[in-house]
């Protein structure tokens, strides 16, 4: 998108809405990311592997913005759609931190 936009309308601003569903079930991480780096099996759970994949995707977008010298004119907003999952029995990770509730509850 960014390359096409810069080629056709280099002086116009753009808006990119990137919805990453990586943290939603099923947690089915790919074996590898686009750059060939491993995704599946890097962390203790498939859910954490998916979070790693999301980090790679966001990093790729930020890197492209920086490479195209757009960073000084760009606002990046990263947000969640709702609460986290409950405490992982496998890792002890508490996705909502000190906040009460979890996905599907009134407190999310």
N, C-alpha and C positions, 0 to 999 in steps of 0.2 A: 504494500500500500504506500509506504513512505517513498520508495523509489519512483513509483508511478506518479504520485502527487508532485514530487519535486521536478519530474521531467515535464509534466503538463502544465502545472501552475506553481512555479517556484516561489512566487511572491505572495501567494494566498495562504492564509492560515488553514489549519485542518483540525478536525476533531476525530479521534479514534477511540471507540468504545471497545474494549477487549474484555470479553466475559470468559473467564477461565473456570470451567466446571471440574477442575482436577480434584478437588477435595470431596466431591460428592461420590456416593457409592454408585456402581461397584468400584472398589479401589483396584484397578487393573492397570498398573504402570506398564509402559512399553519397556522393552528390553534396553533400548538405547534412545538418546535424544537426537535431534537433527544433526548435531555436530559430531555424533558418534560416541559421545560419552555415555557410560552405563547409567541406567535409571533403576531398573528392577534389581532388588536385592542389595541395594546400597545401604539402606537403613533397616531397622528391626521389623518394620511392618510395611505392607503395601501402601497403607495410608500415608506414612511418612515418606515413602518413595514418591508418591504422587505430589506431596508438598515440595519435594526436591525438584521434581519436573516443573512444577509451577514456578519455582525460584529460577530455574534455567530459562523459562519462557519470558518472565519479566526481565531478567538480566539481558536477554537477547534484544528485547525492545529498547531498553535503556542504552545498551551498547550502540545500537543503530542510531538512536537519537544523538548520542555523543559523536559518533563517527561522521555524521552529516552536519555537525556543528549547529545543531538545533537546541541544545540543552539550555542555553541562556534565554531562549524564547519559548520554553516548554514548561507546562505545569503537568505533573503526574499525580493523580489521585489514586491511591490503592485502598480499597475498602472491602469489607466482607458483607455478604448478603444477610447473614443472621448468625446465631450462636454456634459454638463449637460442639463437637461430640463429647460424650462423657469421658471420664478419666480412663485412659487405656490401661487395661490389666497387664498388657505385655510390656509397656514402657514406663508406666506411671505418669505419663505426660498429661497434664491438665490443660486442655486447649482453651478454656475460658479464663485461665489464671485465677485470680481471686474473686471473679464475678460469680454470682450464683446462677444456677440454671444451666441448661444445655439445649442443644437443638431440639425443637419440638415442644419446649416448655414455655410458659408465659414469660419467664425471665430472660429468654434468649436475647 
